[in-house]
Amino acid sequence: QVQLVESGGGLVQAGDSLRLSCAASGRTFNSYAMGWFRQAPGKEREFVGVIVWSGGQTYYSESVKGRFVVSGDSAKNTVLLQMNSVKPEATAVYYCAARRLRSAWSVSNKDSYGYWGQGTQVTVSS
């Protein structure tokens, strides 16, 4: 059974850095994409970034490109989201998600992900 557990959320000030972690278990993820999404109150869940386990490629939303970094430790089955220069609009619940890499859907499509963590709250004060 696949399990994804996020940690590292909290309250930070605008301009600070924060690192989220996602511990994955239950299978090997070599052929998977591991994504980060976020959902602010009253808004749709949106794509933040993703890493392809096998090749290490990463992709980001335009809103975080250049400030957020997704990385992975395949030996520990852990995916990290390093958030730098955070802004108040980054306040949201952040979710880790996993899906098979081979898919007709873009890796930014939340509906293509079959496995989700419980989420971790990030609050950025101005």
DOTIVEX-194143 format. One record per residue: residue number from 1; residue in three letters; x, y, z of N, C-alpha, C in turn. Coordinates in steps of 0.05 Angstrom, whole numbers. Example, Ala and Ser with C-alpha at 12.3 -4.5 7.8 and 13.67 -1.06 7.14 Angstrom:
% DOTIVEX-194143
ATOM  sefi  kelum     n_x     n_y     n_z    ca_x    ca_y    ca_z     c_x     c_y     c_z
ATOM     1    ALA     264    -114     156     246     -90     156     264     -66     156
ATOM     2    SER     257     -45     142     273     -21     143     258       1     157
***
This chain:
% DOTIVEX-194143
ATOM  sefi  kelum     n_x     n_y     n_z    ca_x    ca_y    ca_z     c_x     c_y     c_z
ATOM     1    GLN      17     -24       0       0       0       0      18      25       0
ATOM     2    VAL      13      42     -20      29      66     -22      21      86       0
ATOM     3    GLN      41      97      13      36     118      33      54     141      29
ATOM     4    LEU      43     165      30      59     189      27      54     206      52
ATOM     5    VAL      75     215      65      72     230      90      89     255      88
ATOM     6    GLU      75     278      88      89     304      87      96     314     115
ATOM     7    SER     117     330     116     124     343     141     139     368     134
ATOM     8    GLY     143     385     154     159     409     151     143     435     149
ATOM     9    GLY     117     434     148     102     458     146     103     475     171
ATOM    10    GLY      94     499     170      94     517     193      88     545     186
ATOM    11    LEU      93     563     205      89     592     201     116     605     196
ATOM    12    VAL     118     620     174     143     634     168     135     662     159
ATOM    13    GLN     155     679     157     151     707     148     158     709     118
ATOM    14    ALA     146     728     105     152     732      77     182     737      74
ATOM    15    GLY     192     724      53     221     725      48     237     703      60
ATOM    16    ASP     225     688      78     240     666      91     241     642      73
ATOM    17    SER     254     621      83     256     596      69     244     574      86
ATOM    18    LEU     234     553      73     222     531      87     226     506      70
ATOM    19    ARG     230     483      83     234     459      68     213     438      76
ATOM    20    LEU     198     428      57     179     407      62     191     380      53
ATOM    21    SER     182     360      67     192     333      61     168     314      57
ATOM    22    CYS     172     295      39     151     275      34     164     248      35
ATOM    23    ALA     156     232      54     167     205      57     148     186      43
ATOM    24    ALA     158     171      23     142     153       7     148     124      14
ATOM    25    SER     128     107      15     133      79      22     111      62       8
ATOM    26    GLY     116      37       7      96      18      -3     102       6     -30
ATOM    27    ARG     122      17     -44     130       6     -70     155      20     -78
ATOM    28    THR     166      11    -101     189      25    -113     177      46    -132
ATOM    29    PHE     190      69    -132     179      92    -147     197      99    -171
ATOM    30    ASN     212      80    -181     231      87    -203     216      97    -228
ATOM    31    SER     193      88    -233     179      96    -257     156     115    -251
ATOM    32    TYR     160     130    -230     139     148    -221     148     177    -222
ATOM    33    ALA     129     195    -223     133     223    -219     122     231    -192
ATOM    34    MET     137     247    -177     130     255    -151     125     285    -151
ATOM    35    GLY     100     292    -147      92     320    -149      86     334    -123
ATOM    36    TRP      88     360    -123      78     377    -101      56     394    -112
ATOM    37    PHE      35     395     -96      12     412    -102       5     428     -77
ATOM    38    ARG     -11     449     -81     -19     465     -58     -48     474     -62
ATOM    39    GLN     -61     478     -40     -89     487     -41     -93     508     -20
ATOM    40    ALA     -99     532     -29    -106     554     -11    -136     554      -5
ATOM    41    PRO    -144     566      17    -173     566      24    -190     578       1
ATOM    42    GLY    -210     563      -6    -228     573     -27    -218     571     -55
ATOM    43    LYS    -195     558     -59    -184     556     -86    -180     527     -94
ATOM    44    GLU    -176     523    -120    -170     497    -130    -142     488    -122
ATOM    45    ARG    -138     462    -120    -111     452    -116     -95     457    -141
ATOM    46    GLU     -71     467    -137     -55     475    -160     -27     462    -159
ATOM    47    PHE     -16     458    -183      10     446    -186      32     465    -177
ATOM    48    VAL      52     454    -163      75     470    -154     100     461    -169
ATOM    49    GLY     106     436    -167     130     425    -180     130     395    -179
ATOM    50    VAL     147     383    -195     148     353    -197     176     345    -203
ATOM    51    ILE     183     320    -194     208     308    -201     203     280    -212
ATOM    52    VAL     218     273    -233     216     247    -244     238     230    -231
ATOM    53    TRP     230     209    -217     249     194    -201     272     183    -218
ATOM    54    SER     266     171    -241     286     157    -256     308     175    -268
ATOM    55    GLY     300     198    -278     320     215    -290     326     241    -275
ATOM    56    GLY     310     247    -255     315     270    -239     305     296    -251
ATOM    57    GLN     291     295    -273     281     320    -285     260     332    -267
ATOM    58    THR     260     359    -267     241     374    -251     226     394    -269
ATOM    59    TYR     202     400    -261     185     419    -274     171     435    -253
ATOM    60    TYR     166     461    -259     154     478    -239     132     495    -252
ATOM    61    SER     114     504    -235      95     524    -243     109     551    -246
ATOM    62    GLU      98     568    -263     111     594    -268     112     611    -242
ATOM    63    SER      93     607    -224      91     623    -201     114     617    -180
ATOM    64    VAL     126     594    -183     147     587    -163     175     583    -176
ATOM    65    LYS     175     582    -203     200     577    -217     222     597    -209
ATOM    66    GLY     245     587    -202     267     604    -193     269     608    -163
ATOM    67    ARG     247     601    -149     247     604    -120     244     577    -105
ATOM    68    PHE     229     559    -117     224     533    -105     241     512    -119
ATOM    69    VAL     250     492    -104     266     470    -116     255     444    -106
ATOM    70    VAL     250     426    -124     242     398    -117     266     380    -121
ATOM    71    SER     271     364    -101     293     345    -103     285     319     -91
ATOM    72    GLY     300     298     -97     293     272     -86     317     256     -77
ATOM    73    ASP     312     239     -58     332     221     -48     321     193     -52
ATOM    74    SER     328     180     -74     316     154     -81     323     133     -61
ATOM    75    ALA     346     135     -48     354     115     -28     336     116      -4
ATOM    76    LYS     326     140       2     309     143      25     279     145      17
ATOM    77    ASN     274     145      -8     247     148     -18     234     174      -7
ATOM    78    THR     249     195      -8     241     221       3     242     242     -19
ATOM    79    VAL     222     258     -20     221     281     -39     220     306     -22
ATOM    80    LEU     235     326     -30     237     351     -16     226     374     -33
ATOM    81    LEU     215     393     -20     207     418     -33     220     441     -17
ATOM    82    GLN     241     452     -29     254     475     -17     241     501     -26
ATOM    83    MET     230     516      -8     215     540     -14     232     564      -5
ATOM    84    ASN     240     580     -24     256     604     -18     241     629     -24
ATOM    85    SER     248     650     -10     235     676     -15     205     673     -16
ATOM    86    VAL     194     661       4     165     655       3     149     681       5
ATOM    87    LYS     126     680      -7     108     703      -7      82     696       8
ATOM    88    PRO      67     716      17      42     710      31      23     693      14
ATOM    89    GLU      23     696     -12       5     680     -29      13     651     -30
ATOM    90    ALA      35     644     -18      43     615     -17      28     601       6
ATOM    91    THR      14     616      22      -1     604      44     -22     584      33
ATOM    92    ALA     -19     559      42     -36     537      31     -29     511      46
ATOM    93    VAL     -45     492      41     -38     464      49     -23     452      25
ATOM    94    TYR       1     441      31      18     430      11      16     400      11
ATOM    95    TYR      12     388     -12       8     360     -15      30     347     -32
ATOM    96    CYS      38     324     -24      56     308     -40      38     287     -55
ATOM    97    ALA      45     281     -80      29     263     -96      47     246    -114
ATOM    98    ALA      37     223    -121      53     205    -138      36     193    -160
ATOM    99    ARG      48     188    -183      34     175    -205      55     162    -223
ATOM   100    ARG      46     143    -239      63     131    -258      72     152    -279
ATOM   101    LEU      97     151    -287     107     171    -305      93     169    -332
ATOM   102    ARG      89     144    -342      77     141    -368      47     146    -366
ATOM   103    SER      39     167    -378      10     175    -376       4     193    -399
ATOM   104    ALA     -21     194    -407     -30     213    -427     -32     241    -417
ATOM   105    TRP     -30     243    -390     -35     269    -378      -8     283    -371
ATOM   106    SER      -9     309    -371      14     325    -363      20     320    -333
ATOM   107    VAL      45     322    -326      52     318    -298      41     340    -280
ATOM   108    SER      32     362    -292      20     383    -276     -10     379    -271
ATOM   109    ASN     -21     358    -283     -50     353    -280     -55     338    -254
ATOM   110    LYS     -68     351    -236     -73     338    -209     -90     313    -211
ATOM   111    ASP    -108     312    -231    -126     290    -233    -112     264    -243
ATOM   112    SER     -87     267    -252     -72     244    -261     -57     230    -239
ATOM   113    TYR     -58     241    -215     -43     230    -192     -62     212    -176
ATOM   114    GLY     -53     187    -171     -69     168    -156     -64     166    -127
ATOM   115    TYR     -41     177    -119     -33     174     -91     -27     202     -80
ATOM   116    TRP     -38     207     -56     -35     233     -43     -28     230     -14
ATOM   117    GLY     -13     249      -4      -9     251      25     -31     266      38
ATOM   118    GLN     -29     269      65     -50     283      80     -47     313      79
ATOM   119    GLY     -24     323      71     -19     351      69      -6     363      93
ATOM   120    THR       8     385      89      20     400     111      15     430     107
ATOM   121    GLN       8     444     128       0     472     126      25     490     126
ATOM   122    VAL      25     508     107      46     529     106      32     556     107
ATOM   123    THR      40     572     126      28     598     129      50     619     128
ATOM   124    VAL      47     638     110      67     659     106      55     685     114
ATOM   125    SER      68     697     135      58     723     144      72     746     130
ATOM   126    SER      58     768     126      70     791     112      83     810     131
***
